[in-house]
Amino acid sequence: METPKHIVSASACVLNDKNEILLVKSPKRGWEMPGGQVEEGESIKNAAIRETKEESGIDIEIEKYCGMYQNVSRCICNALFLGKVIGGELTTSLESLEVGFFPINQALDMVTWHTFRNRIEYCLNDHLHPFFVEC
């Protein structure tokens, strides 16, 4: 039997005290929530925290698990969390050309990939939690 080759990733929908959302601008995908692949031996929740710090410079605390998106054809499962800012300073990285906090409506307009926008909308809608979406 062949070893499964699934990718598990984690993303955080991070809001500041002004109810603005944190976005990072990826060189490949444009504006999106911070997130990335879970490393071996790492919890999914800690991956969301680490990826947010690496991509944006912001330290977060996870407040809630929101749900899961599964890209069936690409074998990717993405866990999504709500997080709040607990420290750090906005900083770019090799994975983020720009970073910032934006009003939610403006942020949604900035996110050009439909599935990424949809993930933010789901994370911000408590009535949908927990969700599971296959795409």
N, CA, C and O atoms as a printed pandas DataFrame, in Angstrom:
     atom_number atom_name residue_name chain_id  residue_number  x_coord  y_coord  z_coord
0              1         N          MET        A               1    0.844   -1.187    0.000
1              2        CA          MET        A               1    0.000    0.000    0.000
2              3         C          MET        A               1    0.886    1.246    0.000
3              4         O          MET        A               1    1.875    1.311    0.730
4              5         N          GLU        A               2    0.527    2.227   -0.817
5              6        CA          GLU        A               2    1.303    3.457   -0.942
6              7         C          GLU        A               2    1.047    4.382    0.247
7              8         O          GLU        A               2   -0.073    4.455    0.752
8              9         N          THR        A               3    2.088    5.087    0.689
9             10        CA          THR        A               3    1.971    6.037    1.791
10            11         C          THR        A               3    1.158    7.247    1.332
11            12         O          THR        A               3    1.444    7.809    0.275
12            13         N          PRO        A               4    0.139    7.662    2.113
13            14        CA          PRO        A               4   -0.643    8.851    1.737
14            15         C          PRO        A               4    0.238   10.090    1.629
15            16         O          PRO        A               4    1.218   10.233    2.360
16            17         N          LYS        A               5   -0.114   10.965    0.729
17            18        CA          LYS        A               5    0.656   12.186    0.514
18            19         C          LYS        A               5   -0.235   13.412    0.669
19            20         O          LYS        A               5   -0.330   14.241   -0.236
20            21         N          HIS        A               6   -0.878   13.517    1.808
21            22        CA          HIS        A               6   -1.736   14.659    2.091
22            23         C          HIS        A               6   -0.930   15.770    2.748
23            24         O          HIS        A               6    0.045   15.513    3.454
24            25         N          ILE        A               7   -1.344   16.993    2.510
25            26        CA          ILE        A               7   -0.748   18.161    3.154
26            27         C          ILE        A               7   -1.763   18.713    4.141
27            28         O          ILE        A               7   -2.928   18.914    3.800
28            29         N          VAL        A               8   -1.320   18.955    5.355
29            30        CA          VAL        A               8   -2.155   19.590    6.367
30            31         C          VAL        A               8   -1.605   20.994    6.586
31            32         O          VAL        A               8   -0.413   21.174    6.838
32            33         N          SER        A               9   -2.481   21.977    6.486
33            34        CA          SER        A               9   -2.064   23.358    6.703
34            35         C          SER        A               9   -3.000   24.018    7.713
35            36         O          SER        A               9   -4.080   23.510    8.010
36            37         N          ALA        A              10   -2.563   25.149    8.225
37            38        CA          ALA        A              10   -3.347   25.883    9.223
38            39         C          ALA        A              10   -3.275   27.364    8.911
39            40         O          ALA        A              10   -2.220   27.880    8.539
40            41         N          SER        A              11   -4.402   28.047    9.064
41            42        CA          SER        A              11   -4.488   29.492    8.829
42            43         C          SER        A              11   -5.220   30.153    9.981
43            44         O          SER        A              11   -6.020   29.527   10.677
44            45         N          ALA        A              12   -4.929   31.437   10.166
45            46        CA          ALA        A              12   -5.575   32.188   11.243
46            47         C          ALA        A              12   -6.221   33.448   10.691
47            48         O          ALA        A              12   -5.599   34.227    9.969
48            49         N          CYS        A              13   -7.468   33.622   11.046
49            50        CA          CYS        A              13   -8.204   34.854   10.777
50            51         C          CYS        A              13   -8.003   35.709   12.028
51            52         O          CYS        A              13   -8.629   35.467   13.060
52            53         N          VAL        A              14   -7.133   36.703   11.928
53            54        CA          VAL        A              14   -6.698   37.478   13.093
54            55         C          VAL        A              14   -7.330   38.863   13.063
55            56         O          VAL        A              14   -7.222   39.591   12.076
56            57         N          LEU        A              15   -7.991   39.213   14.163
57            58        CA          LEU        A              15   -8.601   40.532   14.301
58            59         C          LEU        A              15   -7.895   41.313   15.390
59            60         O          LEU        A              15   -7.510   40.756   16.418
60            61         N          ASN        A              16   -7.726   42.614   15.159
61            62        CA          ASN        A              16   -7.154   43.474   16.201
62            63         C          ASN        A              16   -8.275   44.128   17.006
63            64         O          ASN        A              16   -9.451   43.838   16.787
64            65         N          ASP        A              17   -7.912   45.005   17.932
65            66        CA          ASP        A              17   -8.919   45.631   18.799
66            67         C          ASP        A              17   -9.800   46.644   18.072
67            68         O          ASP        A              17  -10.769   47.138   18.648
68            69         N          LYS        A              18   -9.479   46.960   16.817
69            70        CA          LYS        A              18  -10.317   47.844   15.997
70            71         C          LYS        A              18  -11.220   47.030   15.058
71            72         O          LYS        A              18  -11.879   47.589   14.182
72            73         N          ASN        A              19  -11.242   45.705   15.252
73            74        CA          ASN        A              19  -11.998   44.783   14.407
74            75         C          ASN        A              19  -11.520   44.817   12.957
75            76         O          ASN        A              19  -12.310   44.675   12.024
76            77         N          GLU        A              20  -10.214   45.009   12.787
77            78        CA          GLU        A              20   -9.592   44.941   11.475
78            79         C          GLU        A              20   -8.935   43.575   11.342
79            80         O          GLU        A              20   -8.493   42.987   12.329
80            81         N          ILE        A              21   -8.875   43.077   10.113
81            82        CA          ILE        A              21   -8.325   41.746    9.866
82            83         C          ILE        A              21   -6.896   41.839    9.335
83            84         O          ILE        A              21   -6.555   42.732    8.560
84            85         N          LEU        A              22   -6.084   40.900    9.770
85            86        CA          LEU        A              22   -4.690   40.818    9.336
86            87         C          LEU        A              22   -4.614   40.091    7.999
87            88         O          LEU        A              22   -5.127   38.981    7.854
88            89         N          LEU        A              23   -3.970   40.726    7.025
89            90        CA          LEU        A              23   -3.715   40.086    5.740
90            91         C          LEU        A              23   -2.229   40.167    5.415
91            92         O          LEU        A              23   -1.534   41.105    5.803
92            93         N          VAL        A              24   -1.768   39.156    4.692
93            94        CA          VAL        A              24   -0.399   39.155    4.174
94            95         C          VAL        A              24   -0.495   39.028    2.655
95            96         O          VAL        A              24   -1.390   38.361    2.135
96            97         N          LYS        A              25    0.433   39.672    1.949
97            98        CA          LYS        A              25    0.431   39.603    0.488
98            99         C          LYS        A              25    1.504   38.625    0.044
99           100         O          LYS        A              25    2.700   38.909    0.123
100          101         N          SER        A              26    1.055   37.469   -0.425
101          102        CA          SER        A              26    1.948   36.419   -0.897
102          103         C          SER        A              26    2.462   36.758   -2.290
103          104         O          SER        A              26    1.719   37.302   -3.107
104          105         N          PRO        A              27    3.729   36.441   -2.571
105          106        CA          PRO        A              27    4.238   36.677   -3.926
106          107         C          PRO        A              27    3.505   35.839   -4.982
107          108         O          PRO        A              27    3.500   36.197   -6.160
108          109         N          LYS        A              28    2.890   34.732   -4.569
109          110        CA          LYS        A              28    2.230   33.829   -5.514
110          111         C          LYS        A              28    0.721   34.036   -5.595
111          112         O          LYS        A              28    0.143   33.931   -6.677
112          113         N          ARG        A              29    0.069   34.333   -4.453
113          114        CA          ARG        A              29   -1.389   34.300   -4.405
114          115         C          ARG        A              29   -2.045   35.640   -4.095
115          116         O          ARG        A              29   -3.273   35.729   -4.078
116          117         N          GLY        A              30   -1.275   36.658   -3.855
117          118        CA          GLY        A              30   -1.861   37.941   -3.496
118          119         C          GLY        A              30   -2.247   37.976   -2.025
119          120         O          GLY        A              30   -1.658   37.266   -1.209
120          121         N          TRP        A              31   -3.229   38.796   -1.685
121          122        CA          TRP        A              31   -3.638   38.988   -0.283
122          123         C          TRP        A              31   -4.378   37.761    0.238
123          124         O          TRP        A              31   -5.212   37.175   -0.453
124          125         N          GLU        A              32   -4.048   37.385    1.482
125          126        CA          GLU        A              32   -4.656   36.225    2.119
126          127         C          GLU        A              32   -4.420   36.277    3.624
127          128         O          GLU        A              32   -3.672   37.120    4.117
128          129         N          MET        A              33   -5.075   35.353    4.354
129          130        CA          MET        A              33   -4.793   35.194    5.780
130          131         C          MET        A              33   -3.430   34.537    5.917
131          132         O          MET        A              33   -3.013   33.791    5.031
132          133         N          PRO        A              34   -2.726   34.802    7.017
133          134        CA          PRO        A              34   -1.478   34.077    7.234
134          135         C          PRO        A              34   -1.756   32.601    7.491
135          136         O          PRO        A              34   -2.769   32.245    8.093
136          137         N          GLY        A              35   -0.855   31.758    7.034
137          138        CA          GLY        A              35   -1.008   30.329    7.256
138          139         C          GLY        A              35   -0.016   29.548    6.430
139          140         O          GLY        A              35    0.680   30.097    5.575
140          141         N          GLY        A              36    0.038   28.255    6.698
141          142        CA          GLY        A              36    0.944   27.398    5.953
142          143         C          GLY        A              36    0.942   25.985    6.474
143          144         O          GLY        A              36    0.120   25.610    7.309
144          145         N          GLN        A              37    1.869   25.215    5.973
145          146        CA          GLN        A              37    1.931   23.788    6.249
146          147         C          GLN        A              37    2.337   23.482    7.685
147          148         O          GLN        A              37    3.211   24.130    8.262
148          149         N          VAL        A              38    1.677   22.479    8.237
149          150        CA          VAL        A              38    2.005   21.988    9.573
150          151         C          VAL        A              38    3.266   21.139    9.464
151          152         O          VAL        A              38    3.367   20.265    8.602
152          153         N          GLU        A              39    4.226   21.406   10.347
153          154        CA          GLU        A              39    5.475   20.652   10.337
154          155         C          GLU        A              39    5.328   19.355   11.122
155          156         O          GLU        A              39    4.446   19.234   11.972
156          157         N          GLU        A              40    6.195   18.386   10.835
157          158        CA          GLU        A              40    6.167   17.116   11.567
158          159         C          GLU        A              40    6.356   17.370   13.050
159          160         O          GLU        A              40    7.242   18.125   13.450
160          161         N          GLY        A              41    5.520   16.737   13.869
161          162        CA          GLY        A              41    5.622   16.880   15.319
162          163         C          GLY        A              41    5.008   18.156   15.869
163          164         O          GLY        A              41    5.122   18.425   17.064
164          165         N          GLU        A              42    4.359   18.949   15.024
165          166        CA          GLU        A              42    3.764   20.221   15.435
166          167         C          GLU        A              42    2.241   20.083   15.476
167          168         O          GLU        A              42    1.651   19.418   14.626
168          169         N          SER        A              43    1.615   20.708   16.460
169          170        CA          SER        A              43    0.152   20.708   16.489
170          171         C          SER        A              43   -0.377   21.666   15.424
171          172         O          SER        A              43    0.301   22.615   15.030
172          173         N          ILE        A              44   -1.584   21.402   14.972
173          174        CA          ILE        A              44   -2.199   22.258   13.955
174          175         C          ILE        A              44   -2.380   23.670   14.500
175          176         O          ILE        A              44   -2.116   24.647   13.798
176          177         N          LYS        A              45   -2.826   23.780   15.738
177          178        CA          LYS        A              45   -3.022   25.094   16.367
178          179         C          LYS        A              45   -1.699   25.861   16.445
179          180         O          LYS        A              45   -1.652   27.049   16.128
180          181         N          ASN        A              46   -0.637   25.193   16.860
181          182        CA          ASN        A              46    0.666   25.857   16.952
182          183         C          ASN        A              46    1.204   26.255   15.583
183          184         O          ASN        A              46    1.932   27.240   15.465
184          185         N          ALA        A              47    0.849   25.494   14.547
185          186        CA          ALA        A              47    1.260   25.856   13.189
186          187         C          ALA        A              47    0.623   27.183   12.774
187          188         O          ALA        A              47    1.279   28.015   12.149
188          189         N          ALA        A              48   -0.643   27.382   13.116
189          190        CA          ALA        A              48   -1.321   28.650   12.788
190          191         C          ALA        A              48   -0.644   29.815   13.507
191          192         O          ALA        A              48   -0.466   30.886   12.928
192          193         N          ILE        A              49   -0.271   29.606   14.754
193          194        CA          ILE        A              49    0.418   30.638   15.537
194          195         C          ILE        A              49    1.791   30.940   14.933
195          196         O          ILE        A              49    2.150   32.102   14.746
196          197         N          ARG        A              50    2.558   29.886   14.629
197          198        CA          ARG        A              50    3.908   30.054   14.066
198          199         C          ARG        A              50    3.862   30.726   12.701
199          200         O          ARG        A              50    4.618   31.662   12.442
200          201         N          GLU        A              51    2.979   30.252   11.829
201          202        CA          GLU        A              51    2.896   30.820   10.482
202          203         C          GLU        A              51    2.501   32.295   10.518
203          204         O          GLU        A              51    3.013   33.095    9.734
204          205         N          THR        A              52    1.598   32.653   11.421
205          206        CA          THR        A              52    1.208   34.060   11.553
206          207         C          THR        A              52    2.415   34.905   11.947
207          208         O          THR        A              52    2.635   35.975   11.381
208          209         N          LYS        A              53    3.190   34.433   12.907
209          210        CA          LYS        A              53    4.392   35.157   13.354
210          211         C          LYS        A              53    5.405   35.261   12.220
211          212         O          LYS        A              53    5.945   36.338   11.968
212          213         N          GLU        A              54    5.668   34.145   11.533
213          214        CA          GLU        A              54    6.657   34.137   10.457
214          215         C          GLU        A              54    6.275   35.061    9.309
215          216         O          GLU        A              54    7.129   35.757    8.761
216          217         N          GLU        A              55    5.010   35.072    8.947
217          218        CA          GLU        A              55    4.576   35.827    7.773
218          219         C          GLU        A              55    4.245   37.277    8.053
219          220         O          GLU        A              55    4.281   38.102    7.141
220          221         N          SER        A              56    3.917   37.614    9.320
221          222        CA          SER        A              56    3.443   38.972    9.603
222          223         C          SER        A              56    4.177   39.696   10.734
223          224         O          SER        A              56    4.079   40.917   10.852
224          225         N          GLY        A              57    4.910   38.950   11.565
225          226        CA          GLY        A              57    5.544   39.551   12.739
226          227         C          GLY        A              57    4.614   39.658   13.938
227          228         O          GLY        A              57    5.032   40.118   15.000
228          229         N          ILE        A              58    3.357   39.241   13.786
229          230        CA          ILE        A              58    2.352   39.389   14.837
230          231         C          ILE        A              58    2.241   38.108   15.672
231          232         O          ILE        A              58    2.153   37.004   15.134
232          233         N          ASP        A              59    2.248   38.283   16.989
233          234        CA          ASP        A              59    2.014   37.175   17.918
234          235         C          ASP        A              59    0.511   37.088   18.171
235          236         O          ASP        A              59   -0.155   38.099   18.395
236          237         N          ILE        A              60   -0.008   35.863   18.131
237          238        CA          ILE        A              60   -1.449   35.688   18.339
238          239         C          ILE        A              60   -1.738   34.623   19.389
239          240         O          ILE        A              60   -0.903   33.787   19.734
240          241         N          GLU        A              61   -2.964   34.705   19.871
241          242        CA          GLU        A              61   -3.534   33.663   20.721
242          243         C          GLU        A              61   -4.752   33.136   19.968
243          244         O          GLU        A              61   -5.576   33.908   19.478
244          245         N          ILE        A              62   -4.853   31.820   19.885
245          246        CA          ILE        A              62   -6.003   31.216   19.213
246          247         C          ILE        A              62   -7.210   31.300   20.146
247          248         O          ILE        A              62   -7.148   30.884   21.302
248          249         N          GLU        A              63   -8.297   31.840   19.628
249          250        CA          GLU        A              63   -9.533   31.948   20.400
250          251         C          GLU        A              63  -10.523   30.853   20.073
251          252         O          GLU        A              63  -11.312   30.445   20.925
252          253         N          LYS        A              64  -10.485   30.369   18.823
253          254        CA          LYS        A              64  -11.519   29.431   18.415
254          255         C          LYS        A              64  -11.100   28.664   17.164
255          256         O          LYS        A              64  -10.473   29.215   16.260
256          257         N          TYR        A              65  -11.456   27.396   17.133
257          258        CA          TYR        A              65  -11.360   26.607   15.910
258          259         C          TYR        A              65  -12.619   26.903   15.094
259          260         O          TYR        A              65  -13.732   26.805   15.611
260          261         N          CYS        A              66  -12.448   27.260   13.835
261          262        CA          CYS        A              66  -13.590   27.614   12.994
262          263         C          CYS        A              66  -14.065   26.465   12.115
263          264         O          CYS        A              66  -15.265   26.206   12.018
264          265         N          GLY        A              67  -13.121   25.774   11.475
265          266        CA          GLY        A              67  -13.528   24.707   10.579
266          267         C          GLY        A              67  -12.400   24.255    9.681
267          268         O          GLY        A              67  -11.237   24.605    9.882
268          269         N          MET        A              68  -12.772   23.462    8.674
269          270        CA          MET        A              68  -11.797   22.825    7.791
270          271         C          MET        A              68  -12.217   22.979    6.342
271          272         O          MET        A              68  -13.390   22.818    6.002
272          273         N          TYR        A              69  -11.254   23.290    5.495
273          274        CA          TYR        A              69  -11.429   23.268    4.044
274          275         C          TYR        A              69  -10.579   22.128    3.514
275          276         O          TYR        A              69   -9.419   21.982    3.900
276          277         N          GLN        A              70  -11.150   21.323    2.633
277          278        CA          GLN        A              70  -10.390   20.250    2.014
278          279         C          GLN        A              70  -10.392   20.442    0.508
279          280         O          GLN        A              70  -11.448   20.444   -0.125
280          281         N          ASN        A              71   -9.209   20.603   -0.059
281          282        CA          ASN        A              71   -9.047   20.608   -1.506
282          283         C          ASN        A              71   -8.781   19.157   -1.889
283          284         O          ASN        A              71   -7.656   18.671   -1.783
284          285         N          VAL        A              72   -9.825   18.479   -2.333
285          286        CA          VAL        A              72   -9.758   17.042   -2.575
286          287         C          VAL        A              72   -8.757   16.707   -3.677
287          288         O          VAL        A              72   -7.953   15.788   -3.514
288          289         N          SER        A              73   -8.788   17.426   -4.783
289          290        CA          SER        A              73   -7.920   17.096   -5.917
290          291         C          SER        A              73   -6.442   17.336   -5.616
291          292         O          SER        A              73   -5.582   16.647   -6.165
292          293         N          ARG        A              74   -6.138   18.296   -4.757
293          294        CA          ARG        A              74   -4.733   18.597   -4.424
294          295         C          ARG        A              74   -4.302   17.952   -3.109
295          296         O          ARG        A              74   -3.157   18.114   -2.687
296          297         N          CYS        A              75   -5.215   17.218   -2.455
297          298        CA          CYS        A              75   -4.916   16.490   -1.201
298          299         C          CYS        A              75   -4.424   17.432   -0.097
299          300         O          CYS        A              75   -3.457   17.130    0.604
300          301         N          ILE        A              76   -5.101   18.576    0.047
301          302        CA          ILE        A              76   -4.739   19.556    1.078
302          303         C          ILE        A              76   -5.910   19.752    2.026
303          304         O          ILE        A              76   -7.038   19.984    1.593
304          305         N          CYS        A              77   -5.638   19.658    3.317
305          306        CA          CYS        A              77   -6.621   19.975    4.352
306          307         C          CYS        A              77   -6.127   21.209    5.095
307          308         O          CYS        A              77   -5.005   21.225    5.603
308          309         N          ASN        A              78   -6.961   22.237    5.159
309          310        CA          ASN        A              78   -6.599   23.497    5.799
310          311         C          ASN        A              78   -7.518   23.755    6.986
311          312         O          ASN        A              78   -8.723   23.953    6.828
312          313         N          ALA        A              79   -6.920   23.750    8.187
313          314        CA          ALA        A              79   -7.664   24.057    9.413
314          315         C          ALA        A              79   -7.645   25.564    9.615
315          316         O          ALA        A              79   -6.612   26.209    9.436
316          317         N          LEU        A              80   -8.790   26.119    9.989
317          318        CA          LEU        A              80   -8.902   27.571   10.146
318          319         C          LEU        A              80   -9.295   27.929   11.575
319          320         O          LEU        A              80  -10.151   27.291   12.187
320          321         N          PHE        A              81   -8.639   28.973   12.086
321          322        CA          PHE        A              81   -8.834   29.423   13.452
322          323         C          PHE        A              81   -9.107   30.921   13.490
323          324         O          PHE        A              81   -8.723   31.650   12.576
324          325         N          LEU        A              82   -9.773   31.380   14.550
325          326        CA          LEU        A              82   -9.859   32.804   14.867
326          327         C          LEU        A              82   -8.772   33.094   15.891
327          328         O          LEU        A              82   -8.597   32.343   16.851
328          329         N          GLY        A              83   -8.051   34.175   15.685
329          330        CA          GLY        A              83   -7.000   34.544   16.617
330          331         C          GLY        A              83   -7.082   36.007   16.988
331          332         O          GLY        A              83   -7.671   36.817   16.274
332          333         N          LYS        A              84   -6.472   36.334   18.133
333          334        CA          LYS        A              84   -6.394   37.738   18.533
334          335         C          LYS        A              84   -4.931   38.110   18.740
335          336         O          LYS        A              84   -4.100   37.270   19.084
336          337         N          VAL        A              85   -4.643   39.372   18.525
337          338        CA          VAL        A              85   -3.282   39.895   18.639
338          339         C          VAL        A              85   -2.889   39.974   20.113
339          340         O          VAL        A              85   -3.645   40.483   20.941
340          341         N          ILE        A              86   -1.695   39.462   20.429
341          342        CA          ILE        A              86   -1.176   39.589   21.791
342          343         C          ILE        A              86    0.194   40.263   21.819
343          344         O          ILE        A              86    0.753   40.484   22.894
344          345         N          GLY        A              87    0.744   40.595   20.633
345          346        CA          GLY        A              87    2.035   41.262   20.603
346          347         C          GLY        A              87    2.621   41.265   19.204
347          348         O          GLY        A              87    1.958   40.928   18.223
348          349         N          GLY        A              88    3.892   41.657   19.145
349          350        CA          GLY        A              88    4.602   41.697   17.878
350          351         C          GLY        A              88    4.379   42.990   17.129
351          352         O          GLY        A              88    3.598   43.848   17.542
352          353         N          GLU        A              89    5.085   43.111   16.011
353          354        CA          GLU        A              89    4.977   44.279   15.130
354          355         C          GLU        A              89    4.894   43.807   13.696
355          356         O          GLU        A              89    5.529   42.822   13.320
356          357         N          LEU        A              90    4.110   44.510   12.895
357          358        CA          LEU        A              90    3.963   44.150   11.491
358          359         C          LEU        A              90    5.326   44.143   10.808
359          360         O          LEU        A              90    6.057   45.133   10.841
360          361         N          THR        A              91    5.657   43.002   10.184
361          362        CA          THR        A              91    6.939   42.820    9.517
362          363         C          THR        A              91    6.729   41.929    8.295
363          364         O          THR        A              91    6.009   40.933    8.369
364          365         N          THR        A              92    7.352   42.280    7.177
365          366        CA          THR        A              92    7.290   41.421    5.997
366          367         C          THR        A              92    8.329   40.313    6.114
367          368         O          THR        A              92    9.206   40.344    6.977
368          369         N          SER        A              93    8.206   39.331    5.221
369          370        CA          SER        A              93    9.146   38.206    5.196
370          371         C          SER        A              93    9.303   37.756    3.749
371          372         O          SER        A              93    8.754   38.377    2.839
372          373         N          LEU        A              94   10.045   36.684    3.538
373          374        CA          LEU        A              94   10.157   36.129    2.187
374          375         C          LEU        A              94    8.812   35.620    1.677
375          376         O          LEU        A              94    8.600   35.511    0.470
376          377         N          GLU        A              95    7.903   35.308    2.607
377          378        CA          GLU        A              95    6.584   34.796    2.240
378          379         C          GLU        A              95    5.529   35.889    2.151
379          380         O          GLU        A              95    4.397   35.622    1.747
380          381         N          SER        A              96    5.882   37.121    2.525
381          382        CA          SER        A              96    4.890   38.205    2.534
382          383         C          SER        A              96    5.521   39.509    2.063
383          384         O          SER        A              96    6.392   40.071    2.727
384          385         N          LEU        A              97    5.071   39.969    0.923
385          386        CA          LEU        A              97    5.586   41.215    0.348
386          387         C          LEU        A              97    5.083   42.432    1.113
387          388         O          LEU        A              97    5.784   43.436    1.238
388          389         N          GLU        A              98    3.842   42.327    1.629
389          390        CA          GLU        A              98    3.223   43.391    2.415
390          391         C          GLU        A              98    2.379   42.734    3.503
391          392         O          GLU        A              98    1.902   41.612    3.335
392          393         N          VAL        A              99    2.199   43.436    4.611
393          394        CA          VAL        A              99    1.325   42.968    5.689
394          395         C          VAL        A              99    0.571   44.157    6.250
395          396         O          VAL        A              99    1.044   45.291    6.176
396          397         N          GLY        A             100   -0.601   43.900    6.809
397          398        CA          GLY        A             100   -1.338   44.996    7.422
398          399         C          GLY        A             100   -2.671   44.550    7.974
399          400         O          GLY        A             100   -3.157   43.454    7.693
400          401         N          PHE        A             101   -3.251   45.437    8.774
401          402        CA          PHE        A             101   -4.610   45.253    9.275
402          403         C          PHE        A             101   -5.521   46.146    8.460
403          404         O          PHE        A             101   -5.202   47.308    8.208
404          405         N          PHE        A             102   -6.666   45.597    8.045
405          406        CA          PHE        A             102   -7.574   46.316    7.175
406          407         C          PHE        A             102   -9.012   46.138    7.656
407          408         O          PHE        A             102   -9.354   45.092    8.208
408          409         N          PRO        A             103   -9.860   47.158    7.451
409          410        CA          PRO        A             103  -11.288   46.980    7.742
410          411         C          PRO        A             103  -11.801   45.760    6.965
411          412         O          PRO        A             103  -11.361   45.504    5.844
412          413         N          ILE        A             104  -12.713   45.028    7.555
413          414        CA          ILE        A             104  -13.140   43.747    6.981
414          415         C          ILE        A             104  -13.622   43.888    5.538
415          416         O          ILE        A             104  -13.203   43.108    4.682
416          417         N          ASN        A             105  -14.485   44.853    5.242
417          418        CA          ASN        A             105  -14.995   45.000    3.869
418          419         C          ASN        A             105  -13.871   45.300    2.879
419          420         O          ASN        A             105  -13.859   44.767    1.769
420          421         N          GLN        A             106  -12.944   46.139    3.276
421          422        CA          GLN        A             106  -11.798   46.445    2.409
422          423         C          GLN        A             106  -10.947   45.193    2.210
423          424         O          GLN        A             106  -10.513   44.903    1.095
424          425         N          ALA        A             107  -10.713   44.458    3.284
425          426        CA          ALA        A             107   -9.903   43.237    3.208
426          427         C          ALA        A             107  -10.531   42.223    2.258
427          428         O          ALA        A             107   -9.833   41.606    1.454
428          429         N          LEU        A             108  -11.839   42.054    2.351
429          430        CA          LEU        A             108  -12.518   41.095    1.469
430          431         C          LEU        A             108  -12.363   41.494    0.009
431          432         O          LEU        A             108  -12.227   40.629   -0.856
432          433         N          ASP        A             109  -12.383   42.786   -0.275
433          434        CA          ASP        A             109  -12.184   43.256   -1.653
434          435         C          ASP        A             109  -10.748   43.032   -2.119
435          436         O          ASP        A             109  -10.512   42.843   -3.312
436          437         N          MET        A             110   -9.793   43.050   -1.203
437          438        CA          MET        A             110   -8.379   42.875   -1.541
438          439         C          MET        A             110   -8.038   41.427   -1.869
439          440         O          MET        A             110   -7.116   41.170   -2.643
440          441         N          VAL        A             111   -8.766   40.484   -1.293
441          442        CA          VAL        A             111   -8.490   39.057   -1.491
442          443         C          VAL        A             111   -9.113   38.626   -2.816
443          444         O          VAL        A             111  -10.336   38.554   -2.937
444          445         N          THR        A             112   -8.279   38.343   -3.800
445          446        CA          THR        A             112   -8.767   38.068   -5.153
446          447         C          THR        A             112   -9.059   36.590   -5.406
447          448         O          THR        A             112   -9.827   36.272   -6.313
448          449         N          TRP        A             113   -8.475   35.687   -4.639
449          450        CA          TRP        A             113   -8.774   34.264   -4.804
450          451         C          TRP        A             113  -10.086   33.978   -4.092
451          452         O          TRP        A             113  -10.210   34.193   -2.887
452          453         N          HIS        A             114  -11.065   33.492   -4.851
453          454        CA          HIS        A             114  -12.409   33.262   -4.316
454          455         C          HIS        A             114  -12.394   32.354   -3.086
455          456         O          HIS        A             114  -13.070   32.644   -2.099
456          457         N          THR        A             115  -11.637   31.266   -3.135
457          458        CA          THR        A             115  -11.648   30.342   -1.996
458          459         C          THR        A             115  -11.053   30.980   -0.743
459          460         O          THR        A             115  -11.493   30.676    0.365
460          461         N          PHE        A             116  -10.065   31.857   -0.897
461          462        CA          PHE        A             116   -9.482   32.529    0.265
462          463         C          PHE        A             116  -10.467   33.528    0.867
463          464         O          PHE        A             116  -10.584   33.643    2.087
464          465         N          ARG        A             117  -11.164   34.242    0.005
465          466        CA          ARG        A             117  -12.196   35.172    0.484
466          467         C          ARG        A             117  -13.292   34.401    1.212
467          468         O          ARG        A             117  -13.752   34.815    2.276
468          469         N          ASN        A             118  -13.704   33.283    0.630
469          470        CA          ASN        A             118  -14.742   32.450    1.220
470          471         C          ASN        A             118  -14.325   31.949    2.608
471          472         O          ASN        A             118  -15.152   31.899    3.519
472          473         N          ARG        A             119  -13.077   31.585    2.771
473          474        CA          ARG        A             119  -12.582   31.119    4.072
474          475         C          ARG        A             119  -12.686   32.218    5.128
475          476         O          ARG        A             119  -13.063   31.948    6.268
476          477         N          ILE        A             120  -12.357   33.439    4.760
477          478        CA          ILE        A             120  -12.467   34.554    5.695
478          479         C          ILE        A             120  -13.931   34.753    6.092
479          480         O          ILE        A             120  -14.247   34.901    7.272
480          481         N          GLU        A             121  -14.817   34.757    5.098
481          482        CA          GLU        A             121  -16.243   34.948    5.377
482          483         C          GLU        A             121  -16.770   33.858    6.313
483          484         O          GLU        A             121  -17.548   34.149    7.221
484          485         N          TYR        A             122  -16.360   32.624    6.102
485          486        CA          TYR        A             122  -16.782   31.528    6.974
486          487         C          TYR        A             122  -16.229   31.704    8.392
487          488         O          TYR        A             122  -16.940   31.482    9.372
488          489         N          CYS        A             123  -14.973   32.098    8.493
489          490        CA          CYS        A             123  -14.367   32.290    9.823
490          491         C          CYS        A             123  -15.068   33.397   10.609
491          492         O          CYS        A             123  -15.181   33.312   11.832
492          493         N          LEU        A             124  -15.531   34.417    9.926
493          494        CA          LEU        A             124  -16.162   35.551   10.586
494          495         C          LEU        A             124  -17.644   35.323   10.900
495          496         O          LEU        A             124  -18.275   36.158   11.547
496          497         N          ASN        A             125  -18.198   34.203   10.448
497          498        CA          ASN        A             125  -19.608   33.909   10.666
498          499         C          ASN        A             125  -19.754   32.796   11.709
499          500         O          ASN        A             125  -19.665   31.614   11.377
500          501         N          ASP        A             126  -19.978   33.178   12.968
501          502        CA          ASP        A             126  -20.102   32.215   14.069
502          503         C          ASP        A             126  -21.164   31.148   13.820
503          504         O          ASP        A             126  -21.032   30.020   14.296
504          505         N          HIS        A             127  -22.215   31.494   13.080
505          506        CA          HIS        A             127  -23.321   30.566   12.855
506          507         C          HIS        A             127  -22.918   29.368   11.994
507          508         O          HIS        A             127  -23.635   28.368   11.950
508          509         N          LEU        A             128  -21.782   29.463   11.314
509          510        CA          LEU        A             128  -21.319   28.371   10.449
510          511         C          LEU        A             128  -20.338   27.438   11.157
511          512         O          LEU        A             128  -19.976   26.399   10.603
512          513         N          HIS        A             129  -19.902   27.784   12.363
513          514        CA          HIS        A             129  -18.864   27.014   13.061
514          515         C          HIS        A             129  -19.435   25.806   13.766
515          516         O          HIS        A             129  -20.532   25.888   14.320
516          517         N          PRO        A             130  -18.748   24.707   13.766
517          518        CA          PRO        A             130  -17.612   24.417   12.903
518          519         C          PRO        A             130  -18.099   24.045   11.502
519          520         O          PRO        A             130  -19.173   23.461   11.351
520          521         N          PHE        A             131  -17.316   24.379   10.489
521          522        CA          PHE        A             131  -17.696   24.064    9.115
522          523         C          PHE        A             131  -16.714   23.068    8.521
523          524         O          PHE        A             131  -15.578   22.933    8.974
524          525         N          PHE        A             132  -17.180   22.387    7.508
525          526        CA          PHE        A             132  -16.325   21.513    6.698
526          527         C          PHE        A             132  -16.717   21.739    5.253
527          528         O          PHE        A             132  -17.869   21.528    4.873
528          529         N          VAL        A             133  -15.756   22.169    4.446
529          530        CA          VAL        A             133  -16.022   22.484    3.037
530          531         C          VAL        A             133  -15.073   21.680    2.178
531          532         O          VAL        A             133  -13.860   21.701    2.387
532          533         N          GLU        A             134  -15.631   20.970    1.206
533          534        CA          GLU        A             134  -14.824   20.281    0.205
534          535         C          GLU        A             134  -14.851   21.082   -1.084
535          536         O          GLU        A             134  -15.907   21.531   -1.531
536          537         N          CYS        A             135  -13.698   21.254   -1.664
537          538        CA          CYS        A             135  -13.658   21.967   -2.945
538          539         C          CYS        A             135  -12.701   21.286   -3.889
539          540         O          CYS        A             135  -12.526   21.736   -5.021
